[in-house]
């Protein structure tokens, strides 16, 4: 999602504000709020499967109740909150951040978020192929061609290929087909999760293959990182790059979980 939809985290009702303000004023890293609850659990309510902290409804940064349409998602939320130690660290809570962003952001602008996903399809990662080295050319064909075949046969969307970064115009009918498939999803959770999958992979087609359970999230992540993997095989892995990739994988996995529980076929 765009910057307007970044997920926040529920701070303690009144805790941590006085000690956090000076740090922010100095430009330091914000002080993380202390854990203010004993137990995180879930409960089925009218608004959905709600996250409760010591029996009280958890709320998003915009003060909306944290309630999701599937029990398995709520359980992941509860596990993230239970896993917090002395302080609440949003970096360790990918599902919480994602659900917050859906409730506070995507649900208010679902058509716009869906349109961003469709724009990715117009320049999808799978359509841009390397001409060298041969190892990369082969690996891209091995992992990407079957996904393009699936898109043509199952989605009814055909895509053209190009070498390098030269832009290739995709058939309007194919883009319209992707737009229709995305627009048919009523759940903002499905759309929000699909957007994260698309942005992190660079491919709306990879994201849709995960949503429609054609491939596993693990296979999707591998397909999205062919270039990086081949480069690491040839030149060696960069530790900082691998650490950033590991952090993105955590976000990708959370989004895949959200989508696979909310996508309606």
Secondary structure as GFF3:
##gff-version 3
##sequence-region A 1 265
A	DSSP	three_ten_helix	3	5	.	.	.	ID=ss1
A	DSSP	alpha_helix	17	26	.	.	.	ID=ss2
A	DSSP	beta_strand	40	45	.	.	.	ID=ss3
A	DSSP	beta_strand	48	53	.	.	.	ID=ss4
A	DSSP	beta_strand	56	57	.	.	.	ID=ss5
A	DSSP	beta_strand	67	68	.	.	.	ID=ss6
A	DSSP	alpha_helix	71	82	.	.	.	ID=ss7
A	DSSP	three_ten_helix	90	92	.	.	.	ID=ss8
A	DSSP	alpha_helix	94	104	.	.	.	ID=ss9
A	DSSP	three_ten_helix	106	108	.	.	.	ID=ss10
A	DSSP	alpha_helix	110	121	.	.	.	ID=ss11
A	DSSP	three_ten_helix	125	127	.	.	.	ID=ss12
A	DSSP	beta_strand	128	129	.	.	.	ID=ss13
A	DSSP	alpha_helix	134	150	.	.	.	ID=ss14
A	DSSP	pi_helix	151	155	.	.	.	ID=ss15
A	DSSP	beta_strand	162	163	.	.	.	ID=ss16
A	DSSP	alpha_helix	172	183	.	.	.	ID=ss17
A	DSSP	alpha_helix	188	201	.	.	.	ID=ss18
A	DSSP	alpha_helix	204	211	.	.	.	ID=ss19
A	DSSP	alpha_helix	217	224	.	.	.	ID=ss20
A	DSSP	alpha_helix	226	235	.	.	.	ID=ss21
A	DSSP	alpha_helix	239	262	.	.	.	ID=ss22
###
